[in-house]
Structures are given as C-alpha cells and as structure tokens.
C-alpha cells in the first residue's frame, strides 16, 4: 500500500486563520452597516 514516508508527506486542506478572520470581519461589517441604516443613533457630544 503506502509507506510511512509517503503518508508523512501528505498535505491537506488545512485551516487558515486569515481566511476565517477575513470572513468574520466581512460579516460583522455588513451586519453593522445594516444595523446603522435601520437604527441610526445620534452621537452624544
């Protein structure tokens, strides 16, 4: 079948923290824009 050296050299689709962070930031931004449009709050100065 496969030797142990061949099995050690297999690389798969690993988890990418950068992609996860970018997707999470994009979703948060879109939700914030929608929330700000439908529920605008005044700035207190």
C-alpha positions in Angstrom: 0.0 0.0 0.0 1.7 3.2 1.1 5.0 3.6 3.0 5.1 5.6 6.2 7.3 8.2 4.5 4.7 8.7 1.8 2.0 9.1 4.4 4.0 11.7 6.3 4.4 13.8 3.1 0.6 14.1 2.6 -0.6 17.7 2.9 -4.3 18.5 3.1 -6.6 21.5 3.1 -5.5 23.0 6.4 -7.5 25.6 8.4 -6.5 29.1 7.5 -6.9 31.7 10.3 -6.5 34.5 7.8 -9.5 33.4 5.7 -11.6 32.8 8.8 -10.7 36.3 10.2 -11.5 38.0 6.8 -14.9 36.3 6.5 -15.8 37.1 10.1 -14.8 40.7 9.7 -16.8 41.0 6.5 -19.9 39.5 8.1 -19.5 41.8 11.1 -19.1 44.9 8.8 -22.2 44.0 6.7 -24.3 43.5 9.8 -23.1 46.8 11.3 -23.9 48.7 8.1 -27.4 47.2 8.0 -28.0 47.9 11.7 -26.8 51.5 11.3 -29.1 52.1 8.4 -32.2 50.8 10.1 -31.4 52.0 13.6 -29.3 55.2 13.4 -28.1 56.5 16.7 -27.1 60.1 17.4 -23.6 61.0 18.6 -23.6 62.4 22.1 -21.1 65.3 22.4 
